[in-house]
């Protein structure tokens, strides 16, 4: 009887200890999630220590997604990856876990592993993957561009393509994808990306100007002229403090300098308007001088 009582007492004590450990972690987690941005890393680190101190395996598994999130918030990136890898064996497509896992990989510089896992996750956790790509866009774009330049075109293209597929679609992401496709020589796909972006944002003068550059590079000079003219009109429709700062007029004057007769009207008066706003625009100034010098020479 005494033995039975001792066993029961031991089990009760273990249950109490387990409950206390879990309660301490849950409290630390709540503090971390309520912390201000300046205090979040320290609070997350404290919650992470509580998670790592959980003795009961069942309790750890129940809170493992939160543990991964705390490791990420505490900037313990290798640990976050380790915990996420183990947790995903049990719950491979948990959205928060997918987001934390991918984010930790990217932030610790494991770009190849990040892309390869994101490609797999896209089929079953598309929204989670897209959320990471949007949140980490500023970090991802230069890495993807570097991959394009280094020859790892499949991974670089995947990043630009995935961002272009995010809902709701954004014209700047479609423009970036179009530039990627141009580098890869996928010209028809690039044209389609530009045109889709312009349907979404017809007043995006930078995108329209980039489309003009694409058309000029592919030999469609009339189309390029129309795109640059449209971009210049958009430039002039902006608030007064922003007018004359877009790149379209430079491209129009470049065409006047290199392809005499291709423009339907003289761009020099418009260039004078732009130069009055930004007199330090060296390239535009040089092109204007070239056009004027050529005209003066032709008159002699």
LINVEN-V537337 format. One record per residue. N is the residue number from 1. RES is the residue in three letters. SS is DSSP state (@ for helix, = for strand, . for the rest). PSI is psi in degrees with one decimal (* if undefined). OMEGA is omega in radians with two decimals (NA if undefined). Layout:
n=[N | N]
res=[RES | RES]
ss=[SS | SS]
psi=[PSI | PSI]
omega=[OMEGA | OMEGA]
This chain:
n=[1 | 2 | 3 | 4 | 5 | 6 | 7 | 8 | 9 | 10 | 11 | 12 | 13 | 14 | 15 | 16 | 17 | 18 | 19 | 20 | 21 | 22 | 23 | 24 | 25 | 26 | 27 | 28 | 29 | 30 | 31 | 32 | 33 | 34 | 35 | 36 | 37 | 38 | 39 | 40 | 41 | 42 | 43 | 44 | 45 | 46 | 47 | 48 | 49 | 50 | 51 | 52 | 53 | 54 | 55 | 56 | 57 | 58 | 59 | 60 | 61 | 62 | 63 | 64 | 65 | 66 | 67 | 68 | 69 | 70 | 71 | 72 | 73 | 74 | 75 | 76 | 77 | 78 | 79 | 80 | 81 | 82 | 83 | 84 | 85 | 86 | 87 | 88 | 89 | 90 | 91 | 92 | 93 | 94 | 95 | 96 | 97 | 98 | 99 | 100 | 101 | 102 | 103 | 104 | 105 | 106 | 107 | 108 | 109 | 110 | 111 | 112 | 113 | 114 | 115 | 116 | 117 | 118 | 119 | 120 | 121 | 122 | 123 | 124 | 125 | 126 | 127 | 128 | 129 | 130 | 131 | 132 | 133 | 134 | 135 | 136 | 137 | 138 | 139 | 140 | 141 | 142 | 143 | 144 | 145 | 146 | 147 | 148 | 149 | 150 | 151 | 152 | 153 | 154 | 155 | 156 | 157 | 158 | 159 | 160 | 161 | 162 | 163 | 164 | 165 | 166 | 167 | 168 | 169 | 170 | 171 | 172 | 173 | 174 | 175 | 176 | 177 | 178 | 179 | 180 | 181 | 182 | 183 | 184 | 185 | 186 | 187 | 188 | 189 | 190 | 191 | 192 | 193 | 194 | 195 | 196 | 197 | 198 | 199 | 200 | 201 | 202 | 203 | 204 | 205 | 206 | 207 | 208 | 209 | 210 | 211 | 212 | 213 | 214 | 215 | 216 | 217 | 218 | 219 | 220 | 221 | 222 | 223 | 224 | 225 | 226 | 227 | 228 | 229 | 230 | 231 | 232 | 233 | 234 | 235 | 236 | 237 | 238 | 239 | 240 | 241 | 242 | 243 | 244 | 245 | 246 | 247 | 248 | 249 | 250 | 251 | 252 | 253 | 254 | 255 | 256 | 257 | 258 | 259 | 260 | 261 | 262 | 263 | 264 | 265 | 266 | 267 | 268 | 269 | 270 | 271 | 272 | 273 | 274 | 275 | 276 | 277 | 278 | 279 | 280 | 281 | 282 | 283 | 284 | 285 | 286 | 287 | 288 | 289 | 290 | 291 | 292 | 293 | 294 | 295 | 296 | 297 | 298 | 299 | 300]
res=[UNK | UNK | UNK | UNK | UNK | UNK | UNK | UNK | UNK | UNK | UNK | UNK | UNK | UNK | UNK | UNK | UNK | UNK | UNK | UNK | UNK | UNK | UNK | UNK | UNK | UNK | UNK | UNK | UNK | UNK | UNK | UNK | UNK | UNK | UNK | UNK | UNK | UNK | UNK | UNK | UNK | UNK | UNK | UNK | UNK | UNK | UNK | UNK | UNK | UNK | UNK | UNK | UNK | UNK | UNK | UNK | UNK | UNK | UNK | UNK | UNK | UNK | UNK | UNK | UNK | UNK | UNK | UNK | UNK | UNK | UNK | UNK | UNK | UNK | UNK | UNK | UNK | UNK | UNK | UNK | UNK | UNK | UNK | UNK | UNK | UNK | UNK | UNK | UNK | UNK | UNK | UNK | UNK | UNK | UNK | UNK | UNK | UNK | UNK | UNK | UNK | UNK | UNK | UNK | UNK | UNK | UNK | UNK | UNK | UNK | UNK | UNK | UNK | UNK | UNK | UNK | UNK | UNK | UNK | UNK | UNK | UNK | UNK | UNK | UNK | UNK | UNK | UNK | UNK | UNK | UNK | UNK | UNK | UNK | UNK | UNK | UNK | UNK | UNK | UNK | UNK | UNK | UNK | UNK | UNK | UNK | UNK | UNK | UNK | UNK | UNK | UNK | UNK | UNK | UNK | UNK | UNK | UNK | UNK | UNK | UNK | UNK | UNK | UNK | UNK | UNK | UNK | UNK | UNK | UNK | UNK | UNK | UNK | UNK | UNK | UNK | UNK | UNK | UNK | UNK | UNK | UNK | UNK | UNK | UNK | UNK | UNK | UNK | UNK | UNK | UNK | UNK | UNK | UNK | UNK | UNK | UNK | UNK | UNK | UNK | UNK | UNK | UNK | UNK | UNK | UNK | UNK | UNK | UNK | UNK | UNK | UNK | UNK | UNK | UNK | UNK | UNK | UNK | UNK | UNK | UNK | UNK | UNK | UNK | UNK | UNK | UNK | UNK | UNK | UNK | UNK | UNK | UNK | UNK | UNK | UNK | UNK | UNK | UNK | UNK | UNK | UNK | UNK | UNK | UNK | UNK | UNK | UNK | UNK | UNK | UNK | UNK | UNK | UNK | UNK | UNK | UNK | UNK | UNK | UNK | UNK | UNK | UNK | UNK | UNK | UNK | UNK | UNK | UNK | UNK | UNK | UNK | UNK | UNK | UNK | UNK | UNK | UNK | UNK | UNK | UNK | UNK | UNK | UNK | UNK | UNK | UNK | UNK | UNK | UNK | UNK | UNK | UNK | UNK | UNK | UNK | UNK | UNK | UNK | UNK]
ss=[. | @ | @ | @ | @ | @ | @ | @ | @ | @ | @ | @ | @ | @ | @ | @ | @ | @ | @ | @ | @ | @ | @ | @ | @ | @ | @ | @ | @ | @ | @ | @ | @ | @ | . | . | @ | @ | @ | @ | @ | @ | @ | @ | @ | @ | @ | @ | @ | @ | @ | @ | . | . | . | . | @ | @ | @ | @ | @ | @ | . | @ | @ | @ | @ | @ | @ | @ | @ | @ | @ | . | . | . | @ | @ | @ | @ | @ | @ | @ | @ | @ | @ | @ | @ | . | . | . | . | . | . | @ | @ | @ | @ | @ | @ | @ | @ | @ | @ | @ | @ | @ | . | . | . | @ | @ | @ | @ | @ | @ | @ | @ | @ | @ | @ | @ | @ | @ | . | @ | @ | @ | @ | @ | @ | @ | @ | @ | @ | . | @ | @ | @ | @ | @ | @ | @ | @ | @ | @ | @ | @ | @ | @ | . | . | @ | @ | @ | @ | @ | @ | @ | @ | @ | @ | @ | @ | . | . | . | . | . | . | @ | @ | @ | @ | @ | @ | @ | @ | @ | @ | @ | @ | @ | . | . | . | @ | @ | @ | @ | @ | @ | @ | @ | @ | @ | @ | @ | @ | @ | . | . | . | . | @ | @ | @ | @ | @ | @ | @ | @ | @ | @ | @ | @ | @ | . | . | . | @ | @ | @ | @ | @ | @ | @ | @ | @ | @ | @ | @ | @ | @ | @ | @ | . | . | . | @ | @ | @ | . | . | . | . | . | @ | @ | @ | @ | @ | @ | @ | @ | @ | @ | @ | . | . | . | . | . | . | . | . | . | @ | @ | @ | @ | @ | @ | @ | @ | @ | @ | . | . | . | . | @ | @ | @ | @ | @ | @ | @ | @ | @ | @ | @ | @ | @ | @ | @ | @ | @ | @ | .]
psi=[-42.6 | -37.3 | -43.2 | -43.6 | -39.1 | -40.5 | -45.7 | -41.9 | -38.5 | -42.1 | -41.5 | -41.7 | -40.1 | -39.8 | -40.2 | -44.5 | -42.0 | -43.3 | -39.1 | -43.2 | -45.0 | -41.1 | -38.4 | -40.3 | -45.3 | -39.7 | -43.0 | -36.7 | -42.9 | -39.7 | -40.3 | -42.4 | -23.0 | -4.4 | 153.5 | 161.0 | -36.8 | -26.6 | -6.0 | -41.3 | -44.7 | -41.0 | -37.4 | -38.4 | -39.8 | -41.9 | -37.9 | -42.3 | -37.9 | -39.6 | -45.5 | -22.1 | -0.7 | 125.0 | -29.6 | 125.5 | -37.8 | -39.7 | -42.5 | -44.3 | -35.4 | -30.5 | 16.3 | -32.4 | -43.7 | -36.6 | -41.9 | -44.1 | -38.5 | -37.3 | -39.9 | -46.7 | -28.8 | 1.3 | 29.5 | 71.7 | -48.3 | -38.3 | -39.9 | -42.3 | -43.4 | -47.7 | -40.5 | -40.7 | -43.6 | -41.9 | -34.0 | -12.5 | -25.5 | -33.0 | 75.0 | -26.1 | 18.5 | 118.9 | -46.6 | -37.8 | -41.8 | -45.7 | -46.9 | -42.0 | -50.8 | -42.5 | -42.6 | -42.4 | -47.1 | -44.6 | -22.6 | 5.1 | 10.6 | 66.5 | -43.3 | -47.9 | -38.3 | -50.9 | -43.5 | -38.8 | -40.7 | -37.4 | -39.6 | -43.2 | -23.7 | -33.6 | -37.5 | -15.9 | 52.6 | -46.8 | -39.4 | -42.8 | -46.3 | -37.8 | -40.9 | -43.3 | -39.3 | -45.4 | -33.0 | 21.2 | -43.6 | -31.3 | -35.1 | -41.2 | -48.8 | -32.2 | -41.0 | -40.3 | -41.3 | -38.6 | -38.8 | -43.1 | -31.5 | -5.0 | -7.2 | 64.6 | -30.5 | -44.3 | -41.6 | -45.4 | -38.2 | -41.4 | -49.9 | -39.8 | -41.2 | -42.8 | -36.1 | -20.9 | -5.7 | 138.1 | 139.4 | 149.0 | 151.4 | 136.6 | -35.9 | -31.5 | -37.3 | -37.1 | -41.7 | -40.2 | -39.7 | -41.8 | -40.7 | -47.1 | -35.7 | -43.4 | -31.0 | -2.3 | 12.9 | 74.5 | -40.3 | -39.0 | -37.0 | -44.6 | -43.8 | -38.5 | -43.4 | -46.4 | -36.7 | -41.5 | -39.2 | -27.2 | -41.0 | -39.2 | 75.2 | -18.6 | 11.4 | 96.5 | -30.5 | -41.7 | -40.6 | -37.6 | -42.4 | -37.0 | -38.9 | -41.6 | -40.7 | -47.2 | -40.7 | -41.7 | -28.2 | 7.1 | 3.9 | 77.7 | -43.2 | -41.0 | -39.4 | -43.2 | -44.8 | -40.2 | -44.6 | -39.8 | -43.1 | -40.2 | -37.9 | -40.7 | -39.8 | -39.9 | -45.6 | -12.0 | -4.4 | 169.4 | 150.4 | -37.2 | -12.1 | -10.4 | 148.6 | 6.4 | -6.0 | 164.8 | -8.5 | -40.7 | -35.0 | -41.0 | -34.1 | -43.9 | -34.0 | -42.4 | -39.2 | -33.8 | -35.3 | -22.7 | 69.2 | 136.1 | -7.6 | -22.5 | 143.2 | -14.7 | 164.0 | 122.6 | -6.6 | -41.7 | -39.4 | -37.0 | -35.8 | -37.5 | -45.4 | -40.5 | -26.6 | -30.2 | -41.4 | 80.0 | -13.0 | 10.8 | 86.5 | -46.6 | -45.0 | -41.7 | -43.0 | -41.0 | -41.3 | -44.6 | -39.4 | -45.1 | -46.2 | -42.8 | -41.3 | -40.0 | -39.5 | -38.8 | -36.7 | -22.9 | -13.9 | *]
omega=[3.13 | -3.14 | 3.13 | 3.13 | 3.13 | 3.12 | 3.13 | 3.13 | 3.12 | 3.11 | 3.13 | 3.13 | 3.13 | 3.13 | 3.11 | 3.14 | 3.13 | 3.13 | 3.13 | 3.11 | -3.11 | -3.14 | 3.13 | 3.11 | -3.13 | 3.11 | 3.13 | 3.10 | 3.13 | 3.12 | -3.14 | -3.10 | 3.13 | -3.05 | 3.05 | 3.13 | -3.12 | -3.06 | -2.97 | -3.09 | -3.14 | 3.13 | 3.10 | 3.12 | 3.11 | 3.10 | 3.11 | 3.12 | 3.08 | 3.13 | -3.12 | 3.13 | 3.11 | -3.06 | -3.06 | -3.07 | 3.13 | 3.11 | 3.12 | -3.13 | -3.13 | -3.07 | -3.00 | 3.12 | 3.09 | 3.10 | 3.08 | 3.14 | 3.13 | 3.08 | 3.10 | -3.13 | 3.11 | 3.14 | 3.04 | -2.92 | 3.10 | 3.12 | 3.11 | 3.12 | -3.14 | -3.14 | -3.13 | 3.13 | 3.12 | -3.10 | -3.08 | 3.00 | -3.13 | -3.10 | -2.96 | -3.03 | 3.05 | -3.00 | -3.11 | 3.13 | 3.08 | -3.13 | -3.11 | -3.12 | -3.12 | -3.13 | 3.14 | 3.10 | -3.10 | -3.07 | 3.08 | 3.02 | -3.13 | -3.02 | -3.12 | 3.13 | 3.11 | -3.09 | -3.10 | 3.11 | 3.13 | 3.12 | 3.11 | -3.07 | -3.02 | -3.10 | -3.02 | -3.08 | -3.04 | -3.09 | 3.13 | 3.11 | 3.14 | 3.13 | 3.11 | -3.11 | 3.12 | -3.12 | -3.06 | -3.04 | -3.11 | 3.10 | -3.04 | -2.98 | 3.12 | 3.11 | 3.12 | 3.11 | 3.10 | 3.12 | 3.09 | -3.11 | -3.06 | 3.11 | 3.10 | -2.97 | -3.10 | -3.13 | 3.10 | -3.14 | -3.12 | -3.13 | -3.12 | -3.13 | -3.12 | 3.09 | 3.13 | -3.11 | -3.11 | 3.07 | -0.12 | -3.10 | -3.13 | -3.06 | -3.09 | 3.11 | 3.06 | 3.08 | 3.09 | 3.12 | 3.10 | 3.10 | 3.08 | -3.13 | 3.08 | 3.14 | -3.11 | 3.14 | 3.12 | -2.91 | -3.14 | 3.09 | 3.09 | 3.11 | -3.13 | 3.13 | 3.09 | -3.07 | 3.07 | 3.11 | -3.13 | 3.01 | 3.14 | -3.04 | -3.10 | -3.13 | 3.11 | -3.02 | 3.12 | 3.11 | -3.14 | 3.09 | 3.10 | 3.09 | 3.07 | 3.09 | 3.09 | -3.13 | 3.11 | -3.12 | -3.13 | 3.02 | 3.13 | -3.08 | 3.10 | 3.10 | 3.12 | 3.13 | 3.14 | 3.14 | 3.14 | 3.11 | 3.12 | 3.12 | 3.11 | 3.10 | 3.08 | 3.09 | -3.09 | 3.10 | -3.13 | 3.07 | -3.03 | -3.08 | -3.13 | -3.06 | 3.07 | -3.07 | 3.14 | -3.06 | -2.99 | -3.08 | 3.09 | 3.13 | 3.07 | 3.13 | 3.07 | 3.08 | 3.11 | -3.13 | -3.02 | -3.12 | -3.12 | 3.09 | -3.08 | -3.10 | 3.13 | 3.14 | -3.08 | -3.12 | -3.03 | 3.08 | 3.09 | 3.11 | 3.11 | 3.09 | -3.13 | -3.13 | 3.07 | 3.13 | -3.11 | -3.11 | -3.14 | 3.13 | -2.97 | -3.10 | 3.13 | -3.13 | -3.14 | 3.14 | 3.10 | 3.12 | 3.11 | -3.12 | -3.13 | 3.13 | 3.11 | -3.12 | 3.12 | 3.13 | 3.14 | -3.10 | -3.09 | NA]
